[in-house]
Amino acid sequence: MNTKRLFKVHGSAAVICCFLFMTACKPNDSQIAKAATSAATSVAPDVTVSVQNGIVTLNGTVPDGATKEALDSAVKNVKGVKSVTDNTTLPAAPPPAPVAISPDDSLKNVIDSSFQAKNISGVTVSVSNGEVTLTGSAARKDLKTIMQIANESHPKKVINQLTIK
């Protein structure tokens, strides 16, 4: 065999051996899954991990956005991970508390009692379907307090028909 040809054959064999060595050293999907699961559950215990061709998919619920970011970061740092598909979700936000509308009689009593406690007179309160109507006359200096008391009793609406003196 000629030297050139021998060098080509040995060179090709070395490249093939190097390629096989490099691919043999790369972790396979089950090794990646094991390491990614360990990393993921250390951040969010209820998350599941699956791996296909080095692509990690995360499923489950995480408590907040910071945990979601920490989870992604931890899994991306696992050897052999090509990319991460994060399908985790945050818990649904609780529905807003219903607006408390006081029944008409108790609403009227609360406002009347508050007016008496603040020595406000000359104002008549009527309530219908949660709507407060203020009639009568009041001093300009008391108007802000009157409106505050009426609004703090949580009516649907306050209708001001007061005459200011």
RAKA-V781446 format. One record per helix or strand. SS is the DSSP state (alpha for helix, beta for strand). FROM is the first residue (numbers start at 1). TO is the last residue. If there is no record, write none. Layout:
ss->SS from->FROM to->TO
ss->SS from->FROM to->TO
This chain:
ss->alpha from->3 to->25
ss->alpha from->29 to->43
ss->beta from->48 to->52
ss->beta from->55 to->59
ss->beta from->61 to->62
ss->alpha from->65 to->76
ss->beta from->83 to->86
ss->beta from->89 to->90
ss->alpha from->104 to->117
ss->beta from->123 to->128
ss->beta from->131 to->138
ss->alpha from->140 to->152
ss->beta from->157 to->164
